[in-house]
Structure formats: C-alpha cells, structure tokens
Amino acid sequence: MSLKLVELQVALPKTHELGKWQEHMQQYGQLAQQQLATEMKKQDERIRQQVTKAEQSERSKWKKQSEKKEKNKHPYKGTHIDFTG
C-alpha cells in the first residue's frame, strides 16, 4: 500500500490537526476535573460556614438567656420561699 505524493500532502496536515484536537480534548478533561474539585471545595466551605453560623446563633441564644437570668437575680434577696411557719 503505497501512498502517492498528493495523498501524503492531504494526509499529513490532517494528522497534525488530529493531534492538536486530541491534546485539546485531554486538557479539557483535566480542566473539567479541576473546576469540579474547586466547586466542591467551595460548596464544602459554604456548608461549614452555615453550620458554624448556626452553632454561633444557638450559643448566642443560650448566652442571652443566661444573661437575662443573671439580670433577674437580686443581690441579697433569695430565690427560695419558705412557706413553713
């Protein structure tokens, strides 16, 4: 199977184009993986921040409630009432 000179002129540039196309497709796959990994990291960070904010708001609720109790305490009056007499 011998190729004529005219056939080689057509075949060689196409193989060069095919090589570029294959390289582009390989890089596209790698780029897609990198973008997916970056998006997953961002999503994980958002979830962590949401959990942290929820914990902080829960803590602040408890803190406010304990502060209210502290405000309601009188310095020398007791909280226990003795009904026996």
C-alpha positions as a Markdown table, in Angstrom:
| # | Residue | x | y | z |
|---|---|---|---|---|
| 1 | Met | 0.0 | 0.0 | 0.0 |
| 2 | Ser | 2.0 | 2.9 | -1.2 |
| 3 | Leu | 0.7 | 6.4 | -0.9 |
| 4 | Lys | 1.1 | 8.9 | -3.7 |
| 5 | Leu | 2.7 | 12.3 | -3.1 |
| 6 | Val | -0.7 | 14.0 | -3.5 |
| 7 | Glu | -2.3 | 11.8 | -0.9 |
| 8 | Leu | 0.5 | 12.5 | 1.6 |
| 9 | Gln | 0.0 | 16.2 | 1.1 |
| 10 | Val | -3.6 | 15.8 | 2.3 |
| 11 | Ala | -3.0 | 13.1 | 5.0 |
| 12 | Leu | -0.1 | 14.8 | 6.9 |
| 13 | Pro | -1.8 | 18.1 | 7.7 |
| 14 | Lys | -4.9 | 16.1 | 9.0 |
| 15 | Thr | -2.8 | 14.1 | 11.4 |
| 16 | His | -1.3 | 17.3 | 12.7 |
| 17 | Glu | -4.8 | 18.7 | 13.3 |
| 18 | Leu | -5.9 | 15.4 | 14.9 |
| 19 | Gly | -3.0 | 15.6 | 17.3 |
| 20 | Lys | -4.0 | 19.1 | 18.3 |
| 21 | Trp | -7.6 | 18.0 | 18.7 |
| 22 | Gln | -6.6 | 15.1 | 20.9 |
| 23 | Glu | -4.4 | 17.3 | 23.1 |
| 24 | His | -7.2 | 19.8 | 23.4 |
| 25 | Met | -9.7 | 17.1 | 24.5 |
| 26 | Gln | -7.2 | 15.8 | 27.1 |
| 27 | Gln | -6.7 | 19.2 | 28.5 |
| 28 | Tyr | -10.5 | 19.8 | 28.5 |
| 29 | Gly | -11.0 | 16.7 | 30.7 |
| 30 | Gln | -8.3 | 17.9 | 33.2 |
| 31 | Leu | -9.8 | 21.4 | 33.2 |
| 32 | Ala | -13.2 | 20.0 | 33.9 |
| 33 | Gln | -11.9 | 17.9 | 36.8 |
| 34 | Gln | -10.1 | 21.0 | 38.3 |
| 35 | Gln | -13.3 | 23.1 | 38.1 |
| 36 | Leu | -15.3 | 20.3 | 39.7 |
| 37 | Ala | -12.8 | 20.0 | 42.5 |
| 38 | Thr | -12.8 | 23.8 | 43.1 |
| 39 | Glu | -16.6 | 23.9 | 43.1 |
| 40 | Met | -16.7 | 21.0 | 45.6 |
| 41 | Lys | -14.3 | 22.8 | 47.9 |
| 42 | Lys | -16.4 | 26.0 | 47.7 |
| 43 | Gln | -19.5 | 24.1 | 48.5 |
| 44 | Asp | -17.9 | 22.3 | 51.5 |
| 45 | Glu | -16.7 | 25.7 | 52.8 |
| 46 | Arg | -20.2 | 27.2 | 52.4 |
| 47 | Ile | -21.7 | 24.2 | 54.3 |
| 48 | Arg | -19.1 | 24.6 | 57.1 |
| 49 | Gln | -19.8 | 28.3 | 57.4 |
| 50 | Gln | -23.6 | 27.6 | 57.6 |
| 51 | Val | -23.0 | 25.1 | 60.4 |
| 52 | Thr | -20.7 | 27.5 | 62.2 |
| 53 | Lys | -23.2 | 30.3 | 61.9 |
| 54 | Ala | -26.0 | 28.0 | 63.2 |
| 55 | Glu | -23.8 | 27.0 | 66.2 |
| 56 | Gln | -22.9 | 30.6 | 67.0 |
| 57 | Ser | -26.5 | 31.7 | 66.8 |
| 58 | Glu | -27.5 | 28.8 | 69.1 |
| 59 | Arg | -24.7 | 29.8 | 71.5 |
| 60 | Ser | -25.8 | 33.4 | 71.5 |
| 61 | Lys | -29.4 | 32.4 | 72.3 |
| 62 | Trp | -28.2 | 30.5 | 75.3 |
| 63 | Lys | -25.9 | 33.3 | 76.3 |
| 64 | Lys | -28.8 | 35.8 | 76.1 |
| 65 | Gln | -31.0 | 33.6 | 78.2 |
| 66 | Ser | -28.3 | 33.2 | 80.9 |
| 67 | Glu | -27.7 | 37.0 | 80.9 |
| 68 | Lys | -31.4 | 37.5 | 81.5 |
| 69 | Lys | -31.3 | 35.1 | 84.4 |
| 70 | Glu | -28.3 | 37.0 | 85.8 |
| 71 | Lys | -30.1 | 40.3 | 85.4 |
| 72 | Asn | -33.1 | 39.0 | 87.2 |
| 73 | Lys | -31.1 | 37.8 | 90.3 |
| 74 | His | -31.3 | 40.2 | 93.2 |
| 75 | Pro | -28.1 | 40.7 | 95.1 |
| 76 | Tyr | -29.4 | 40.0 | 98.6 |
| 77 | Lys | -32.9 | 38.5 | 98.1 |
| 78 | Gly | -33.1 | 34.8 | 97.8 |
| 79 | Thr | -34.9 | 32.6 | 95.3 |
| 80 | His | -36.3 | 30.1 | 97.8 |
| 81 | Ile | -39.6 | 30.9 | 99.6 |
| 82 | Asp | -40.1 | 29.1 | 102.9 |
| 83 | Phe | -43.8 | 28.5 | 103.5 |
| 84 | Thr | -43.5 | 26.6 | 106.8 |
| 85 | Gly | -44.2 | 28.7 | 109.7 |
